[in-house]
Amino acid sequence: MIRTMIHGGLILALMTAAALGGAQSAPGTQASGPAPQTPPQTQPSGTPPADAPPPDAPPLEVSVTGGISAPLPIAIPAMPTNAAVATPAGSTDALGRQLAEVMTADLRNSGLFNPLGADKLKPVEFDEVTAPQFDYWNGTGAQALVQGFVRANGDGTLTVGCYLYDVAARAELVRQGFIVTPADWRRAAHKCADTIYARLTGEGPYFDSRVVYISETGPKARRTKRLAIMDQDGANHRFLTNGQSIVLTPRFAPNQQSIVYMSFIDDRPAIYVYDVGSGRQRLVVANVSTTFAPRFSPDGRYILFSMAVAGNTDLYRVASSGGTPQRLTNAPGIDTGGSYSPDGSRIVFESDRSGGQQLYVMNADGSNQRRISFGGGRYATPVWSPRGDLIAFTRLSGNFRIGVMNPGGGGEKLLTDDWQDEGPSWSPNGRVLMFFRASAGSAGKADLWSVDLTGVNLRRVPTPLDGSDPGWGPLRP
């Protein structure tokens, strides 16, 4: 059985083990229906079948509950091809090495794996993909092995096969395949890395996702700010606006086809929606009042935002298609930074109604408002985890730090400690946060960074220019 999805020029096929098995099924599987040609599968002499690990072999898995001192060694050799064929993205043999390099970077950046990359490993022959030389791989120190292949198809697409093995147990753990256009070969690499990550950690995937953010250039007093989009690893970067108007706080719609943000078009802060496919943008609320800090509801039906009226700023929601806003809060001061819980039933927001910025939670209709932050300093930019278990925030107490707490306000944990870290945004699996960092004396310079929930795996996210206000999108279909 092959399940095919077509999205944005990508043709993605998720193949069952039987479909990937080709004419000769892997041990323990049975071919069903026509299947693409895959490497011949033979049982290596003197080794147990791939589906029969030694009974005393411990399960291969990675713990993500805390910082780890020894990430899992995993071998990721270059993917062979059955024939070197030129494609618009390069030859299939070159793509085999590039696929391995992208997977290596994804898994290394998670902080949970120590990949042995293609440059340190022997080449894998096409007929070895489903018959690994376990003695060799055991000698490299790898505990897990990723092998695969890349093949050009007659219709111009590529088939990428992805196999995960437990080296000590001599066992196949996962096989999956992807059919992509040559332009989307990186997505196949991210999907393969996601498959490996999910199988070995038990966590949801997040590598095949995108980030929208604000790209910045120029002196601090006259910054040019453009809406930009890229893959989570910084690849496939492009600008969406020309910088003639300041843009801030972009966020994806759940379907990833639209981005909501604030812009100073016509010299007045207002909320706009940008259509990623067409490049068109539209005003959300036609009003003389200032509107800002927008975010879509989890089902995409509403846009939550702040609006300043007669000196008071409250939270409102409006249908994504536009219309009359509905007021949700009515307290003295400034209520802003609203973010829905994943099920859409609650909203977390920041308010200075108590005299300083603090975090509050309320029902989605505005009822039952209650304060949840009581630590030292001020709290801002709250955002609910896609898993629903945590709320990330910026805490202002001397410096700006990224932290998390549970939705009731307990279990507060600070993850960063620099001069100015702010604006967290969650990865699709709720394990990693992206934010922006400004350095003291940097004259306005800011960069994107990420940190996981342990607070240990902190790294800079590559962007061509300065960056701020990241909005991490959902996992791509």
Order of alpha helices (4+ residues) and beta strands (2+ residues): beta-beta-alpha-beta-beta-beta-alpha-beta-alpha-beta-beta-beta-alpha-beta-beta-beta-beta-beta-beta-beta-beta-beta-beta-beta-beta-beta-beta-beta-beta-beta-beta-beta-beta-beta-beta-beta-beta
